Amino acid sequence: MMVGFGVLAFYRWYQTQLIFFLLLVLRDFAAGYFFLKRRPAQVNGSSFLKSLAYISSAIPLLYFSPTISSKALFLISDLSAIIGFLIVIFATIELGTSIGISPASRGLVRTGIYRFIKHPMYLGYVISEIGLIALNPLNIALFLISFSLYLFRAKSENKILQTLLAPDIG
């Protein structure tokens, strides 16, 4: 599925020439590679959580094209995308075969960027998507939906990981 998202992201890049979509292509193909090699999940979330996770992953493909032609705003958008996706890349590399879209336990990662930030991938996405608001004010609605879903996914992942860590605490 992530390879399909990558193809759509490439089309969106072709349409808009925004670096955000080009970086989304890289994210999707890298994620697809790690998904092929990942370890199986120990605990899966509900089908509702799985559906929300995939919807959340697809929302960035829906952002509207720029309506503003300011070079300064394009620079802000590009820098936001680069900074955000750098965080995502560090998180993806650190997760490696533990990566997943839907909330599940594939092992707890506490090294690299995960030593400092509990959900760096979501933080990276939020930072990268903020720049798109500057280019088209209509994107604020998609951003708010996306941000809400990232928060929901983070809370769901925390609950799943807490149930697995509970025996270790006692």
Chimera marker file (.cmm) of the C-alpha trace (Angstrom):
<marker_set name="trace">
<marker id="1" x="0.000" y="0.000" z="0.000" r="1" g="1" b="0" radius="0.5"/>
<marker id="2" x="2.832" y="2.417" z="0.823" r="1" g="1" b="0" radius="0.5"/>
<marker id="3" x="4.289" y="1.957" z="-2.673" r="1" g="1" b="0" radius="0.5"/>
<marker id="4" x="0.886" y="3.004" z="-4.050" r="1" g="1" b="0" radius="0.5"/>
<marker id="5" x="0.983" y="6.074" z="-1.794" r="1" g="1" b="0" radius="0.5"/>
<marker id="6" x="4.470" y="6.748" z="-3.184" r="1" g="1" b="0" radius="0.5"/>
<marker id="7" x="3.199" y="6.672" z="-6.758" r="1" g="1" b="0" radius="0.5"/>
<marker id="8" x="0.388" y="9.078" z="-5.849" r="1" g="1" b="0" radius="0.5"/>
<marker id="9" x="2.876" y="11.330" z="-4.059" r="1" g="1" b="0" radius="0.5"/>
<marker id="10" x="5.034" y="11.377" z="-7.194" r="1" g="1" b="0" radius="0.5"/>
<marker id="11" x="2.019" y="12.451" z="-9.223" r="1" g="1" b="0" radius="0.5"/>
<marker id="12" x="1.279" y="15.211" z="-6.676" r="1" g="1" b="0" radius="0.5"/>
<marker id="13" x="4.921" y="16.335" z="-6.914" r="1" g="1" b="0" radius="0.5"/>
<marker id="14" x="4.632" y="16.392" z="-10.720" r="1" g="1" b="0" radius="0.5"/>
<marker id="15" x="1.495" y="18.554" z="-10.409" r="1" g="1" b="0" radius="0.5"/>
<marker id="16" x="2.773" y="21.007" z="-7.794" r="1" g="1" b="0" radius="0.5"/>
<marker id="17" x="6.598" y="20.775" z="-7.880" r="1" g="1" b="0" radius="0.5"/>
<marker id="18" x="6.514" y="21.017" z="-4.059" r="1" g="1" b="0" radius="0.5"/>
<marker id="19" x="9.446" y="19.367" z="-2.323" r="1" g="1" b="0" radius="0.5"/>
<marker id="20" x="6.978" y="18.100" z="0.311" r="1" g="1" b="0" radius="0.5"/>
<marker id="21" x="5.497" y="15.612" z="-2.155" r="1" g="1" b="0" radius="0.5"/>
<marker id="22" x="8.902" y="14.513" z="-3.432" r="1" g="1" b="0" radius="0.5"/>
<marker id="23" x="9.978" y="13.775" z="0.147" r="1" g="1" b="0" radius="0.5"/>
<marker id="24" x="6.691" y="11.942" z="0.650" r="1" g="1" b="0" radius="0.5"/>
<marker id="25" x="7.671" y="9.683" z="-2.270" r="1" g="1" b="0" radius="0.5"/>
<marker id="26" x="10.933" y="8.829" z="-0.521" r="1" g="1" b="0" radius="0.5"/>
<marker id="27" x="9.129" y="8.204" z="2.760" r="1" g="1" b="0" radius="0.5"/>
<marker id="28" x="6.630" y="5.873" z="1.150" r="1" g="1" b="0" radius="0.5"/>
<marker id="29" x="9.194" y="3.804" z="-0.737" r="1" g="1" b="0" radius="0.5"/>
<marker id="30" x="11.485" y="3.573" z="2.314" r="1" g="1" b="0" radius="0.5"/>
<marker id="31" x="8.540" y="2.537" z="4.474" r="1" g="1" b="0" radius="0.5"/>
<marker id="32" x="7.535" y="-0.045" z="1.865" r="1" g="1" b="0" radius="0.5"/>
<marker id="33" x="11.038" y="-1.544" z="2.031" r="1" g="1" b="0" radius="0.5"/>
<marker id="34" x="10.985" y="-1.794" z="5.826" r="1" g="1" b="0" radius="0.5"/>
<marker id="35" x="7.441" y="-3.212" z="5.773" r="1" g="1" b="0" radius="0.5"/>
<marker id="36" x="8.656" y="-6.108" z="3.639" r="1" g="1" b="0" radius="0.5"/>
<marker id="37" x="11.372" y="-6.914" z="6.168" r="1" g="1" b="0" radius="0.5"/>
<marker id="38" x="9.562" y="-6.084" z="9.408" r="1" g="1" b="0" radius="0.5"/>
<marker id="39" x="8.882" y="-8.427" z="12.233" r="1" g="1" b="0" radius="0.5"/>
<marker id="40" x="5.300" y="-9.543" z="12.847" r="1" g="1" b="0" radius="0.5"/>
<marker id="41" x="3.187" y="-7.626" z="15.341" r="1" g="1" b="0" radius="0.5"/>
<marker id="42" x="2.573" y="-9.148" z="18.756" r="1" g="1" b="0" radius="0.5"/>
<marker id="43" x="-0.642" y="-7.235" z="19.409" r="1" g="1" b="0" radius="0.5"/>
<marker id="44" x="-2.852" y="-5.664" z="16.792" r="1" g="1" b="0" radius="0.5"/>
<marker id="45" x="-5.267" y="-2.812" z="17.313" r="1" g="1" b="0" radius="0.5"/>
<marker id="46" x="-8.885" y="-2.933" z="16.223" r="1" g="1" b="0" radius="0.5"/>
<marker id="47" x="-9.869" y="-2.677" z="12.575" r="1" g="1" b="0" radius="0.5"/>
<marker id="48" x="-11.113" y="0.840" z="13.387" r="1" g="1" b="0" radius="0.5"/>
<marker id="49" x="-7.616" y="1.838" z="14.556" r="1" g="1" b="0" radius="0.5"/>
<marker id="50" x="-6.067" y="0.231" z="11.492" r="1" g="1" b="0" radius="0.5"/>
<marker id="51" x="-8.418" y="2.135" z="9.195" r="1" g="1" b="0" radius="0.5"/>
<marker id="52" x="-7.670" y="5.442" z="10.921" r="1" g="1" b="0" radius="0.5"/>
<marker id="53" x="-3.942" y="4.790" z="10.654" r="1" g="1" b="0" radius="0.5"/>
<marker id="54" x="-4.149" y="4.252" z="6.895" r="1" g="1" b="0" radius="0.5"/>
<marker id="55" x="-6.397" y="7.284" z="6.449" r="1" g="1" b="0" radius="0.5"/>
<marker id="56" x="-3.920" y="9.333" z="8.474" r="1" g="1" b="0" radius="0.5"/>
<marker id="57" x="-1.083" y="8.152" z="6.233" r="1" g="1" b="0" radius="0.5"/>
<marker id="58" x="-3.029" y="9.117" z="3.108" r="1" g="1" b="0" radius="0.5"/>
<marker id="59" x="-4.162" y="12.591" z="4.191" r="1" g="1" b="0" radius="0.5"/>
<marker id="60" x="-0.898" y="14.321" z="3.197" r="1" g="1" b="0" radius="0.5"/>
<marker id="61" x="-1.637" y="13.309" z="-0.402" r="1" g="1" b="0" radius="0.5"/>
<marker id="62" x="-4.792" y="15.450" z="-0.277" r="1" g="1" b="0" radius="0.5"/>
<marker id="63" x="-3.194" y="18.806" z="0.500" r="1" g="1" b="0" radius="0.5"/>
<marker id="64" x="-4.252" y="21.527" z="-1.911" r="1" g="1" b="0" radius="0.5"/>
<marker id="65" x="-1.895" y="23.036" z="-4.457" r="1" g="1" b="0" radius="0.5"/>
<marker id="66" x="-0.377" y="26.446" z="-3.705" r="1" g="1" b="0" radius="0.5"/>
<marker id="67" x="-2.527" y="29.525" z="-4.254" r="1" g="1" b="0" radius="0.5"/>
<marker id="68" x="0.216" y="31.905" z="-3.142" r="1" g="1" b="0" radius="0.5"/>
<marker id="69" x="3.240" y="32.633" z="-5.294" r="1" g="1" b="0" radius="0.5"/>
<marker id="70" x="5.525" y="34.285" z="-2.737" r="1" g="1" b="0" radius="0.5"/>
<marker id="71" x="9.104" y="32.991" z="-2.976" r="1" g="1" b="0" radius="0.5"/>
<marker id="72" x="9.512" y="33.537" z="0.768" r="1" g="1" b="0" radius="0.5"/>
<marker id="73" x="6.502" y="31.347" z="1.555" r="1" g="1" b="0" radius="0.5"/>
<marker id="74" x="7.745" y="28.645" z="-0.823" r="1" g="1" b="0" radius="0.5"/>
<marker id="75" x="11.085" y="28.760" z="0.981" r="1" g="1" b="0" radius="0.5"/>
<marker id="76" x="9.336" y="28.420" z="4.350" r="1" g="1" b="0" radius="0.5"/>
<marker id="77" x="7.313" y="25.494" z="2.999" r="1" g="1" b="0" radius="0.5"/>
<marker id="78" x="10.412" y="23.781" z="1.585" r="1" g="1" b="0" radius="0.5"/>
<marker id="79" x="12.423" y="24.275" z="4.786" r="1" g="1" b="0" radius="0.5"/>
<marker id="80" x="9.530" y="22.993" z="6.860" r="1" g="1" b="0" radius="0.5"/>
<marker id="81" x="9.279" y="19.897" z="4.641" r="1" g="1" b="0" radius="0.5"/>
<marker id="82" x="13.029" y="19.259" z="4.784" r="1" g="1" b="0" radius="0.5"/>
<marker id="83" x="13.269" y="19.644" z="8.576" r="1" g="1" b="0" radius="0.5"/>
<marker id="84" x="10.147" y="17.554" z="9.160" r="1" g="1" b="0" radius="0.5"/>
<marker id="85" x="11.208" y="14.768" z="6.833" r="1" g="1" b="0" radius="0.5"/>
<marker id="86" x="14.720" y="14.686" z="8.297" r="1" g="1" b="0" radius="0.5"/>
<marker id="87" x="13.088" y="13.849" z="11.622" r="1" g="1" b="0" radius="0.5"/>
<marker id="88" x="10.928" y="11.231" z="9.879" r="1" g="1" b="0" radius="0.5"/>
<marker id="89" x="14.007" y="9.708" z="8.209" r="1" g="1" b="0" radius="0.5"/>
<marker id="90" x="15.887" y="9.453" z="11.511" r="1" g="1" b="0" radius="0.5"/>
<marker id="91" x="12.820" y="7.843" z="13.114" r="1" g="1" b="0" radius="0.5"/>
<marker id="92" x="12.319" y="5.431" z="10.201" r="1" g="1" b="0" radius="0.5"/>
<marker id="93" x="15.939" y="4.331" z="10.251" r="1" g="1" b="0" radius="0.5"/>
<marker id="94" x="15.837" y="3.872" z="14.019" r="1" g="1" b="0" radius="0.5"/>
<marker id="95" x="12.608" y="1.866" z="13.829" r="1" g="1" b="0" radius="0.5"/>
<marker id="96" x="13.896" y="-0.279" z="10.986" r="1" g="1" b="0" radius="0.5"/>
<marker id="97" x="11.936" y="-3.518" z="10.938" r="1" g="1" b="0" radius="0.5"/>
<marker id="98" x="9.777" y="-2.358" z="13.860" r="1" g="1" b="0" radius="0.5"/>
<marker id="99" x="7.984" y="0.119" z="11.592" r="1" g="1" b="0" radius="0.5"/>
<marker id="100" x="4.245" y="-0.097" z="11.075" r="1" g="1" b="0" radius="0.5"/>
<marker id="101" x="1.264" y="2.004" z="10.134" r="1" g="1" b="0" radius="0.5"/>
<marker id="102" x="-1.440" y="0.648" z="12.388" r="1" g="1" b="0" radius="0.5"/>
<marker id="103" x="-0.931" y="0.574" z="16.162" r="1" g="1" b="0" radius="0.5"/>
<marker id="104" x="0.780" y="-2.685" z="17.125" r="1" g="1" b="0" radius="0.5"/>
<marker id="105" x="3.772" y="-3.867" z="19.065" r="1" g="1" b="0" radius="0.5"/>
<marker id="106" x="6.763" y="-4.780" z="16.966" r="1" g="1" b="0" radius="0.5"/>
<marker id="107" x="9.232" y="-4.005" z="19.702" r="1" g="1" b="0" radius="0.5"/>
<marker id="108" x="9.930" y="-0.890" z="21.729" r="1" g="1" b="0" radius="0.5"/>
<marker id="109" x="12.638" y="1.411" z="20.376" r="1" g="1" b="0" radius="0.5"/>
<marker id="110" x="14.433" y="3.612" z="22.907" r="1" g="1" b="0" radius="0.5"/>
<marker id="111" x="17.562" y="4.534" z="20.982" r="1" g="1" b="0" radius="0.5"/>
<marker id="112" x="18.506" y="7.328" z="18.606" r="1" g="1" b="0" radius="0.5"/>
<marker id="113" x="15.912" y="10.040" z="18.250" r="1" g="1" b="0" radius="0.5"/>
<marker id="114" x="13.483" y="7.934" z="20.312" r="1" g="1" b="0" radius="0.5"/>
<marker id="115" x="15.625" y="8.680" z="23.385" r="1" g="1" b="0" radius="0.5"/>
<marker id="116" x="14.493" y="12.297" z="23.171" r="1" g="1" b="0" radius="0.5"/>
<marker id="117" x="11.060" y="12.225" z="21.538" r="1" g="1" b="0" radius="0.5"/>
<marker id="118" x="8.375" y="9.614" z="22.153" r="1" g="1" b="0" radius="0.5"/>
<marker id="119" x="6.770" y="9.905" z="18.693" r="1" g="1" b="0" radius="0.5"/>
<marker id="120" x="9.317" y="11.621" z="16.429" r="1" g="1" b="0" radius="0.5"/>
<marker id="121" x="7.726" y="10.419" z="13.215" r="1" g="1" b="0" radius="0.5"/>
<marker id="122" x="4.458" y="12.212" z="13.973" r="1" g="1" b="0" radius="0.5"/>
<marker id="123" x="6.370" y="15.327" z="15.039" r="1" g="1" b="0" radius="0.5"/>
<marker id="124" x="8.236" y="15.273" z="11.730" r="1" g="1" b="0" radius="0.5"/>
<marker id="125" x="5.016" y="14.964" z="9.768" r="1" g="1" b="0" radius="0.5"/>
<marker id="126" x="3.451" y="17.866" z="11.656" r="1" g="1" b="0" radius="0.5"/>
<marker id="127" x="6.479" y="20.096" z="11.018" r="1" g="1" b="0" radius="0.5"/>
<marker id="128" x="6.552" y="19.187" z="7.327" r="1" g="1" b="0" radius="0.5"/>
<marker id="129" x="2.820" y="19.764" z="6.873" r="1" g="1" b="0" radius="0.5"/>
<marker id="130" x="2.824" y="23.184" z="8.568" r="1" g="1" b="0" radius="0.5"/>
<marker id="131" x="4.618" y="24.657" z="5.558" r="1" g="1" b="0" radius="0.5"/>
<marker id="132" x="1.730" y="23.684" z="3.293" r="1" g="1" b="0" radius="0.5"/>
<marker id="133" x="-0.622" y="25.938" z="5.250" r="1" g="1" b="0" radius="0.5"/>
<marker id="134" x="1.497" y="28.940" z="4.251" r="1" g="1" b="0" radius="0.5"/>
<marker id="135" x="0.958" y="28.128" z="0.566" r="1" g="1" b="0" radius="0.5"/>
<marker id="136" x="-2.786" y="27.569" z="0.679" r="1" g="1" b="0" radius="0.5"/>
<marker id="137" x="-4.951" y="28.612" z="3.648" r="1" g="1" b="0" radius="0.5"/>
<marker id="138" x="-7.475" y="25.862" z="2.801" r="1" g="1" b="0" radius="0.5"/>
<marker id="139" x="-4.844" y="23.368" z="3.945" r="1" g="1" b="0" radius="0.5"/>
<marker id="140" x="-5.483" y="24.340" z="7.570" r="1" g="1" b="0" radius="0.5"/>
<marker id="141" x="-8.547" y="22.066" z="7.619" r="1" g="1" b="0" radius="0.5"/>
<marker id="142" x="-6.547" y="19.073" z="6.358" r="1" g="1" b="0" radius="0.5"/>
<marker id="143" x="-3.742" y="19.900" z="8.774" r="1" g="1" b="0" radius="0.5"/>
<marker id="144" x="-6.126" y="19.934" z="11.751" r="1" g="1" b="0" radius="0.5"/>
<marker id="145" x="-7.545" y="16.552" z="10.741" r="1" g="1" b="0" radius="0.5"/>
<marker id="146" x="-4.062" y="15.164" z="10.182" r="1" g="1" b="0" radius="0.5"/>
<marker id="147" x="-2.765" y="16.533" z="13.489" r="1" g="1" b="0" radius="0.5"/>
<marker id="148" x="-5.755" y="15.101" z="15.366" r="1" g="1" b="0" radius="0.5"/>
<marker id="149" x="-5.190" y="11.678" z="13.832" r="1" g="1" b="0" radius="0.5"/>
<marker id="150" x="-1.480" y="11.770" z="14.746" r="1" g="1" b="0" radius="0.5"/>
<marker id="151" x="-2.432" y="12.495" z="18.359" r="1" g="1" b="0" radius="0.5"/>
<marker id="152" x="-4.983" y="9.690" z="18.338" r="1" g="1" b="0" radius="0.5"/>
<marker id="153" x="-2.474" y="7.259" z="16.826" r="1" g="1" b="0" radius="0.5"/>
<marker id="154" x="0.173" y="8.203" z="19.387" r="1" g="1" b="0" radius="0.5"/>
<marker id="155" x="-2.252" y="7.623" z="22.266" r="1" g="1" b="0" radius="0.5"/>
<marker id="156" x="-3.334" y="4.281" z="20.776" r="1" g="1" b="0" radius="0.5"/>
<marker id="157" x="0.282" y="3.168" z="20.384" r="1" g="1" b="0" radius="0.5"/>
<marker id="158" x="1.037" y="4.202" z="23.951" r="1" g="1" b="0" radius="0.5"/>
<marker id="159" x="-1.837" y="2.052" z="25.245" r="1" g="1" b="0" radius="0.5"/>
<marker id="160" x="-0.681" y="-0.985" z="23.264" r="1" g="1" b="0" radius="0.5"/>
<marker id="161" x="2.914" y="-0.597" z="24.409" r="1" g="1" b="0" radius="0.5"/>
<marker id="162" x="1.853" y="-0.070" z="28.039" r="1" g="1" b="0" radius="0.5"/>
<marker id="163" x="0.031" y="-3.401" z="28.089" r="1" g="1" b="0" radius="0.5"/>
<marker id="164" x="3.185" y="-5.111" z="26.846" r="1" g="1" b="0" radius="0.5"/>
<marker id="165" x="5.465" y="-3.310" z="29.304" r="1" g="1" b="0" radius="0.5"/>
<marker id="166" x="3.213" y="-3.847" z="32.328" r="1" g="1" b="0" radius="0.5"/>
<marker id="167" x="4.775" y="-7.237" z="33.243" r="1" g="1" b="0" radius="0.5"/>
<marker id="168" x="8.257" y="-5.659" z="33.124" r="1" g="1" b="0" radius="0.5"/>
<marker id="169" x="7.284" y="-2.911" z="35.563" r="1" g="1" b="0" radius="0.5"/>
<marker id="170" x="6.126" y="-5.226" z="38.378" r="1" g="1" b="0" radius="0.5"/>
<link id1="1" id2="2" r="1" g="1" b="0" radius="0.2"/>
<link id1="2" id2="3" r="1" g="1" b="0" radius="0.2"/>
<link id1="3" id2="4" r="1" g="1" b="0" radius="0.2"/>
<link id1="4" id2="5" r="1" g="1" b="0" radius="0.2"/>
<link id1="5" id2="6" r="1" g="1" b="0" radius="0.2"/>
<link id1="6" id2="7" r="1" g="1" b="0" radius="0.2"/>
<link id1="7" id2="8" r="1" g="1" b="0" radius="0.2"/>
<link id1="8" id2="9" r="1" g="1" b="0" radius="0.2"/>
<link id1="9" id2="10" r="1" g="1" b="0" radius="0.2"/>
<link id1="10" id2="11" r="1" g="1" b="0" radius="0.2"/>
<link id1="11" id2="12" r="1" g="1" b="0" radius="0.2"/>
<link id1="12" id2="13" r="1" g="1" b="0" radius="0.2"/>
<link id1="13" id2="14" r="1" g="1" b="0" radius="0.2"/>
<link id1="14" id2="15" r="1" g="1" b="0" radius="0.2"/>
<link id1="15" id2="16" r="1" g="1" b="0" radius="0.2"/>
<link id1="16" id2="17" r="1" g="1" b="0" radius="0.2"/>
<link id1="17" id2="18" r="1" g="1" b="0" radius="0.2"/>
<link id1="18" id2="19" r="1" g="1" b="0" radius="0.2"/>
<link id1="19" id2="20" r="1" g="1" b="0" radius="0.2"/>
<link id1="20" id2="21" r="1" g="1" b="0" radius="0.2"/>
<link id1="21" id2="22" r="1" g="1" b="0" radius="0.2"/>
<link id1="22" id2="23" r="1" g="1" b="0" radius="0.2"/>
<link id1="23" id2="24" r="1" g="1" b="0" radius="0.2"/>
<link id1="24" id2="25" r="1" g="1" b="0" radius="0.2"/>
<link id1="25" id2="26" r="1" g="1" b="0" radius="0.2"/>
<link id1="26" id2="27" r="1" g="1" b="0" radius="0.2"/>
<link id1="27" id2="28" r="1" g="1" b="0" radius="0.2"/>
<link id1="28" id2="29" r="1" g="1" b="0" radius="0.2"/>
<link id1="29" id2="30" r="1" g="1" b="0" radius="0.2"/>
<link id1="30" id2="31" r="1" g="1" b="0" radius="0.2"/>
<link id1="31" id2="32" r="1" g="1" b="0" radius="0.2"/>
<link id1="32" id2="33" r="1" g="1" b="0" radius="0.2"/>
<link id1="33" id2="34" r="1" g="1" b="0" radius="0.2"/>
<link id1="34" id2="35" r="1" g="1" b="0" radius="0.2"/>
<link id1="35" id2="36" r="1" g="1" b="0" radius="0.2"/>
<link id1="36" id2="37" r="1" g="1" b="0" radius="0.2"/>
<link id1="37" id2="38" r="1" g="1" b="0" radius="0.2"/>
<link id1="38" id2="39" r="1" g="1" b="0" radius="0.2"/>
<link id1="39" id2="40" r="1" g="1" b="0" radius="0.2"/>
<link id1="40" id2="41" r="1" g="1" b="0" radius="0.2"/>
<link id1="41" id2="42" r="1" g="1" b="0" radius="0.2"/>
<link id1="42" id2="43" r="1" g="1" b="0" radius="0.2"/>
<link id1="43" id2="44" r="1" g="1" b="0" radius="0.2"/>
<link id1="44" id2="45" r="1" g="1" b="0" radius="0.2"/>
<link id1="45" id2="46" r="1" g="1" b="0" radius="0.2"/>
<link id1="46" id2="47" r="1" g="1" b="0" radius="0.2"/>
<link id1="47" id2="48" r="1" g="1" b="0" radius="0.2"/>
<link id1="48" id2="49" r="1" g="1" b="0" radius="0.2"/>
<link id1="49" id2="50" r="1" g="1" b="0" radius="0.2"/>
<link id1="50" id2="51" r="1" g="1" b="0" radius="0.2"/>
<link id1="51" id2="52" r="1" g="1" b="0" radius="0.2"/>
<link id1="52" id2="53" r="1" g="1" b="0" radius="0.2"/>
<link id1="53" id2="54" r="1" g="1" b="0" radius="0.2"/>
<link id1="54" id2="55" r="1" g="1" b="0" radius="0.2"/>
<link id1="55" id2="56" r="1" g="1" b="0" radius="0.2"/>
<link id1="56" id2="57" r="1" g="1" b="0" radius="0.2"/>
<link id1="57" id2="58" r="1" g="1" b="0" radius="0.2"/>
<link id1="58" id2="59" r="1" g="1" b="0" radius="0.2"/>
<link id1="59" id2="60" r="1" g="1" b="0" radius="0.2"/>
<link id1="60" id2="61" r="1" g="1" b="0" radius="0.2"/>
<link id1="61" id2="62" r="1" g="1" b="0" radius="0.2"/>
<link id1="62" id2="63" r="1" g="1" b="0" radius="0.2"/>
<link id1="63" id2="64" r="1" g="1" b="0" radius="0.2"/>
<link id1="64" id2="65" r="1" g="1" b="0" radius="0.2"/>
<link id1="65" id2="66" r="1" g="1" b="0" radius="0.2"/>
<link id1="66" id2="67" r="1" g="1" b="0" radius="0.2"/>
<link id1="67" id2="68" r="1" g="1" b="0" radius="0.2"/>
<link id1="68" id2="69" r="1" g="1" b="0" radius="0.2"/>
<link id1="69" id2="70" r="1" g="1" b="0" radius="0.2"/>
<link id1="70" id2="71" r="1" g="1" b="0" radius="0.2"/>
<link id1="71" id2="72" r="1" g="1" b="0" radius="0.2"/>
<link id1="72" id2="73" r="1" g="1" b="0" radius="0.2"/>
<link id1="73" id2="74" r="1" g="1" b="0" radius="0.2"/>
<link id1="74" id2="75" r="1" g="1" b="0" radius="0.2"/>
<link id1="75" id2="76" r="1" g="1" b="0" radius="0.2"/>
<link id1="76" id2="77" r="1" g="1" b="0" radius="0.2"/>
<link id1="77" id2="78" r="1" g="1" b="0" radius="0.2"/>
<link id1="78" id2="79" r="1" g="1" b="0" radius="0.2"/>
<link id1="79" id2="80" r="1" g="1" b="0" radius="0.2"/>
<link id1="80" id2="81" r="1" g="1" b="0" radius="0.2"/>
<link id1="81" id2="82" r="1" g="1" b="0" radius="0.2"/>
<link id1="82" id2="83" r="1" g="1" b="0" radius="0.2"/>
<link id1="83" id2="84" r="1" g="1" b="0" radius="0.2"/>
<link id1="84" id2="85" r="1" g="1" b="0" radius="0.2"/>
<link id1="85" id2="86" r="1" g="1" b="0" radius="0.2"/>
<link id1="86" id2="87" r="1" g="1" b="0" radius="0.2"/>
<link id1="87" id2="88" r="1" g="1" b="0" radius="0.2"/>
<link id1="88" id2="89" r="1" g="1" b="0" radius="0.2"/>
<link id1="89" id2="90" r="1" g="1" b="0" radius="0.2"/>
<link id1="90" id2="91" r="1" g="1" b="0" radius="0.2"/>
<link id1="91" id2="92" r="1" g="1" b="0" radius="0.2"/>
<link id1="92" id2="93" r="1" g="1" b="0" radius="0.2"/>
<link id1="93" id2="94" r="1" g="1" b="0" radius="0.2"/>
<link id1="94" id2="95" r="1" g="1" b="0" radius="0.2"/>
<link id1="95" id2="96" r="1" g="1" b="0" radius="0.2"/>
<link id1="96" id2="97" r="1" g="1" b="0" radius="0.2"/>
<link id1="97" id2="98" r="1" g="1" b="0" radius="0.2"/>
<link id1="98" id2="99" r="1" g="1" b="0" radius="0.2"/>
<link id1="99" id2="100" r="1" g="1" b="0" radius="0.2"/>
<link id1="100" id2="101" r="1" g="1" b="0" radius="0.2"/>
<link id1="101" id2="102" r="1" g="1" b="0" radius="0.2"/>
<link id1="102" id2="103" r="1" g="1" b="0" radius="0.2"/>
<link id1="103" id2="104" r="1" g="1" b="0" radius="0.2"/>
<link id1="104" id2="105" r="1" g="1" b="0" radius="0.2"/>
<link id1="105" id2="106" r="1" g="1" b="0" radius="0.2"/>
<link id1="106" id2="107" r="1" g="1" b="0" radius="0.2"/>
<link id1="107" id2="108" r="1" g="1" b="0" radius="0.2"/>
<link id1="108" id2="109" r="1" g="1" b="0" radius="0.2"/>
<link id1="109" id2="110" r="1" g="1" b="0" radius="0.2"/>
<link id1="110" id2="111" r="1" g="1" b="0" radius="0.2"/>
<link id1="111" id2="112" r="1" g="1" b="0" radius="0.2"/>
<link id1="112" id2="113" r="1" g="1" b="0" radius="0.2"/>
<link id1="113" id2="114" r="1" g="1" b="0" radius="0.2"/>
<link id1="114" id2="115" r="1" g="1" b="0" radius="0.2"/>
<link id1="115" id2="116" r="1" g="1" b="0" radius="0.2"/>
<link id1="116" id2="117" r="1" g="1" b="0" radius="0.2"/>
<link id1="117" id2="118" r="1" g="1" b="0" radius="0.2"/>
<link id1="118" id2="119" r="1" g="1" b="0" radius="0.2"/>
<link id1="119" id2="120" r="1" g="1" b="0" radius="0.2"/>
<link id1="120" id2="121" r="1" g="1" b="0" radius="0.2"/>
<link id1="121" id2="122" r="1" g="1" b="0" radius="0.2"/>
<link id1="122" id2="123" r="1" g="1" b="0" radius="0.2"/>
<link id1="123" id2="124" r="1" g="1" b="0" radius="0.2"/>
<link id1="124" id2="125" r="1" g="1" b="0" radius="0.2"/>
<link id1="125" id2="126" r="1" g="1" b="0" radius="0.2"/>
<link id1="126" id2="127" r="1" g="1" b="0" radius="0.2"/>
<link id1="127" id2="128" r="1" g="1" b="0" radius="0.2"/>
<link id1="128" id2="129" r="1" g="1" b="0" radius="0.2"/>
<link id1="129" id2="130" r="1" g="1" b="0" radius="0.2"/>
<link id1="130" id2="131" r="1" g="1" b="0" radius="0.2"/>
<link id1="131" id2="132" r="1" g="1" b="0" radius="0.2"/>
<link id1="132" id2="133" r="1" g="1" b="0" radius="0.2"/>
<link id1="133" id2="134" r="1" g="1" b="0" radius="0.2"/>
<link id1="134" id2="135" r="1" g="1" b="0" radius="0.2"/>
<link id1="135" id2="136" r="1" g="1" b="0" radius="0.2"/>
<link id1="136" id2="137" r="1" g="1" b="0" radius="0.2"/>
<link id1="137" id2="138" r="1" g="1" b="0" radius="0.2"/>
<link id1="138" id2="139" r="1" g="1" b="0" radius="0.2"/>
<link id1="139" id2="140" r="1" g="1" b="0" radius="0.2"/>
<link id1="140" id2="141" r="1" g="1" b="0" radius="0.2"/>
<link id1="141" id2="142" r="1" g="1" b="0" radius="0.2"/>
<link id1="142" id2="143" r="1" g="1" b="0" radius="0.2"/>
<link id1="143" id2="144" r="1" g="1" b="0" radius="0.2"/>
<link id1="144" id2="145" r="1" g="1" b="0" radius="0.2"/>
<link id1="145" id2="146" r="1" g="1" b="0" radius="0.2"/>
<link id1="146" id2="147" r="1" g="1" b="0" radius="0.2"/>
<link id1="147" id2="148" r="1" g="1" b="0" radius="0.2"/>
<link id1="148" id2="149" r="1" g="1" b="0" radius="0.2"/>
<link id1="149" id2="150" r="1" g="1" b="0" radius="0.2"/>
<link id1="150" id2="151" r="1" g="1" b="0" radius="0.2"/>
<link id1="151" id2="152" r="1" g="1" b="0" radius="0.2"/>
<link id1="152" id2="153" r="1" g="1" b="0" radius="0.2"/>
<link id1="153" id2="154" r="1" g="1" b="0" radius="0.2"/>
<link id1="154" id2="155" r="1" g="1" b="0" radius="0.2"/>
<link id1="155" id2="156" r="1" g="1" b="0" radius="0.2"/>
<link id1="156" id2="157" r="1" g="1" b="0" radius="0.2"/>
<link id1="157" id2="158" r="1" g="1" b="0" radius="0.2"/>
<link id1="158" id2="159" r="1" g="1" b="0" radius="0.2"/>
<link id1="159" id2="160" r="1" g="1" b="0" radius="0.2"/>
<link id1="160" id2="161" r="1" g="1" b="0" radius="0.2"/>
<link id1="161" id2="162" r="1" g="1" b="0" radius="0.2"/>
<link id1="162" id2="163" r="1" g="1" b="0" radius="0.2"/>
<link id1="163" id2="164" r="1" g="1" b="0" radius="0.2"/>
<link id1="164" id2="165" r="1" g="1" b="0" radius="0.2"/>
<link id1="165" id2="166" r="1" g="1" b="0" radius="0.2"/>
<link id1="166" id2="167" r="1" g="1" b="0" radius="0.2"/>
<link id1="167" id2="168" r="1" g="1" b="0" radius="0.2"/>
<link id1="168" id2="169" r="1" g="1" b="0" radius="0.2"/>
<link id1="169" id2="170" r="1" g="1" b="0" radius="0.2"/>
</marker_set>
